[in-house]
Amino acid sequence: MNWLIKNFLRGLVVIVPVAATIWVLYYVFVTFDNILGDRLFGWRAPGLGILVLLAGTIVVGALASNFVGRKLVRMTDALFTRAPLIRIIYAAVKDLLEAFVGDRKRFDRPVAVALSETVTTLGFVTQSDLAFLSMNDRVAVYLPFSYSMAGVLLVVPASRVTPLEADSTSIMALVVSGGVSRV
């Protein structure tokens, strides 16, 4: 009986993440197919939605890399960053995406932060120079939360921060998984 329970739980650990990922992907694909197929054209075309999404994203990326596209991106950026409520959402989403996949990756300096003599946490230095805040001896460290896209920003003395010789992706995976993941 113990063997059955142990292997059932082990099987759940394997099946649930795979099934959840497949379900989310399936839901997104079907939603795009329904929007573009049945509602827009009036006929069913499985896979059309995701193809249009991928092609559209590639085209926008290509256009944004030339002179006219960069100018259009700057104008759109200026418009969205000036709109009162929209700028909060736009800036947060843009900064988060750029932190991971943009030209200016921000979570590229993993560190250990000593919170006390016995407690240390893992994070990423996002600002090493806080002179503009009159905090010359401090650094800004982002601490991601486990099982969440949220986190907290701490301003700590630079002396409490130890750079880690590790890949940022591995550190992020370790923290977000609650310490159980090794990438």
Wavefront OBJ file of the C-alpha trace (Angstrom):
o trace
v 0.000 0.000 0.000
v 2.861 2.369 0.870
v 4.482 1.592 -2.518
v 1.232 2.460 -4.327
v 0.800 5.783 -2.544
v 4.443 6.777 -3.034
v 4.360 6.003 -6.762
v 0.954 7.652 -7.195
v 2.310 10.882 -5.667
v 5.482 10.631 -7.773
v 3.292 10.192 -10.859
v 1.284 13.295 -9.925
v 4.495 15.314 -9.696
v 5.277 14.295 -13.288
v 1.774 14.498 -14.807
v 0.270 17.655 -13.241
v 2.859 20.214 -14.496
v 2.828 18.672 -17.986
v -0.971 18.513 -18.093
v -1.364 22.076 -16.786
v 1.084 23.414 -19.376
v -0.627 21.527 -22.206
v -4.055 22.726 -21.027
v -2.973 26.398 -20.924
v -1.376 26.155 -24.375
v -4.443 24.389 -25.754
v -6.744 27.039 -24.281
v -4.704 29.882 -25.812
v -4.539 28.174 -29.227
v -8.265 27.381 -29.302
v -9.165 30.917 -28.217
v -7.113 32.447 -31.041
v -8.502 29.948 -33.549
v -12.064 30.775 -32.537
v -11.485 34.514 -32.733
v -9.796 34.408 -36.126
v -11.581 31.448 -37.675
v -15.241 31.153 -36.813
v -15.902 34.749 -35.799
v -13.773 36.632 -38.315
v -13.961 34.540 -41.480
v -16.978 32.351 -40.779
v -15.125 29.102 -41.480
v -13.030 26.781 -39.349
v -9.255 26.791 -39.791
v -7.486 24.909 -36.985
v -4.122 26.462 -36.184
v -4.791 29.724 -38.005
v -4.968 31.758 -34.803
v -1.589 30.708 -33.484
v 0.014 31.077 -36.916
v -1.319 34.634 -37.226
v -0.151 35.409 -33.666
v 3.364 34.090 -34.324
v 3.627 35.725 -37.762
v 2.291 39.029 -36.443
v 4.772 39.034 -33.567
v 7.672 38.321 -35.937
v 6.548 41.059 -38.349
v 6.221 43.611 -35.529
v 9.677 42.639 -34.248
v 11.185 43.017 -37.718
v 9.473 46.351 -38.313
v 10.597 47.646 -34.919
v 14.223 47.071 -35.874
v 14.307 49.489 -38.830
v 14.382 53.296 -38.812
v 10.662 53.907 -39.394
v 9.649 51.149 -36.978
v 11.899 52.455 -34.206
v 10.389 55.911 -34.622
v 6.875 54.444 -34.440
v 7.811 52.442 -31.329
v 9.190 55.606 -29.662
v 5.995 57.521 -30.493
v 3.814 54.704 -29.129
v 6.006 54.483 -26.040
v 5.695 58.241 -25.466
v 1.910 58.074 -25.872
v 1.468 55.160 -23.470
v 3.867 56.547 -20.846
v 1.957 59.842 -20.700
v -1.545 58.418 -20.296
v -2.456 58.563 -16.569
v -3.616 55.012 -15.724
v -2.309 53.255 -18.800
v 1.311 54.179 -18.059
v 1.296 52.184 -14.820
v 0.306 48.946 -16.564
v 2.317 49.636 -19.725
v 5.544 50.516 -17.892
v 5.312 47.535 -15.543
v 4.676 45.002 -18.323
v 7.320 46.528 -20.608
v 9.966 46.610 -17.871
v 9.197 43.033 -16.839
v 9.491 41.748 -20.411
v 12.674 43.717 -21.066
v 14.155 42.419 -17.839
v 13.938 38.862 -19.170
v 14.105 39.046 -22.984
v 14.885 42.608 -24.012
v 18.128 44.182 -25.124
v 18.618 45.520 -21.588
v 18.276 42.382 -19.462
v 18.070 43.418 -15.835
v 18.063 40.144 -13.939
v 21.587 39.275 -15.008
v 23.412 39.809 -11.708
v 22.332 37.141 -9.193
v 23.311 37.789 -5.599
v 22.907 36.470 -2.083
v 21.656 39.077 0.375
v 22.404 38.647 4.080
v 19.213 39.741 5.850
v 20.703 38.895 9.228
v 23.647 36.891 10.530
v 21.793 33.631 9.930
v 19.289 34.380 7.136
v 20.263 34.849 3.496
v 18.013 35.231 0.470
v 18.623 35.168 -3.279
v 17.891 38.007 -5.656
v 19.170 40.198 -8.463
v 20.929 43.555 -8.324
v 18.855 45.977 -10.406
v 20.653 49.226 -9.469
v 24.179 49.328 -8.109
v 24.361 53.120 -7.951
v 21.688 54.856 -5.873
v 23.444 58.224 -5.651
v 20.358 59.832 -7.231
v 18.552 58.909 -3.985
v 21.451 60.068 -1.780
v 22.149 56.436 -0.883
v 25.728 56.049 -2.022
v 26.541 52.910 -0.041
v 23.387 50.981 -0.963
v 22.185 48.858 -3.882
v 18.712 47.914 -5.126
v 18.042 44.172 -5.074
v 14.930 42.536 -6.532
v 13.754 39.463 -4.642
v 11.289 37.346 -6.651
v 8.608 35.454 -4.738
v 8.176 31.703 -4.995
v 5.336 30.442 -7.205
v 4.539 33.976 -8.314
v 5.492 36.647 -10.827
v 5.583 39.131 -7.957
v 8.557 40.208 -5.916
v 9.895 42.916 -3.670
v 12.601 45.514 -4.091
v 14.986 45.934 -1.189
v 17.509 48.727 -0.763
v 20.337 47.203 1.240
v 23.902 48.133 2.151
v 26.274 46.966 -0.573
v 28.311 45.171 2.095
v 25.427 42.703 2.674
v 25.347 41.630 -0.992
v 27.500 38.788 -2.327
v 27.616 38.208 -6.097
v 26.909 34.613 -7.131
v 28.820 32.731 -9.808
v 25.667 31.185 -11.238
v 23.400 31.506 -14.236
v 20.540 33.996 -13.698
v 18.018 31.554 -15.154
v 19.019 28.874 -12.669
v 18.725 31.262 -9.733
v 15.320 32.517 -10.910
v 14.074 28.940 -11.372
v 15.332 27.993 -7.918
v 13.619 30.949 -6.233
v 10.334 30.802 -8.153
v 10.034 27.044 -7.540
v 10.457 27.513 -3.804
v 13.915 25.959 -3.844
v 12.996 22.631 -5.415
v 14.053 23.267 -9.013
v 17.529 22.813 -10.426
v 17.952 24.050 -13.967
l 1 2 3 4 5 6 7 8 9 10 11 12 13 14 15 16 17 18 19 20 21 22 23 24 25 26 27 28 29 30 31 32 33 34 35 36 37 38 39 40 41 42 43 44 45 46 47 48 49 50 51 52 53 54 55 56 57 58 59 60 61 62 63 64 65 66 67 68 69 70 71 72 73 74 75 76 77 78 79 80 81 82 83 84 85 86 87 88 89 90 91 92 93 94 95 96 97 98 99 100 101 102 103 104 105 106 107 108 109 110 111 112 113 114 115 116 117 118 119 120 121 122 123 124 125 126 127 128 129 130 131 132 133 134 135 136 137 138 139 140 141 142 143 144 145 146 147 148 149 150 151 152 153 154 155 156 157 158 159 160 161 162 163 164 165 166 167 168 169 170 171 172 173 174 175 176 177 178 179 180 181 182 183
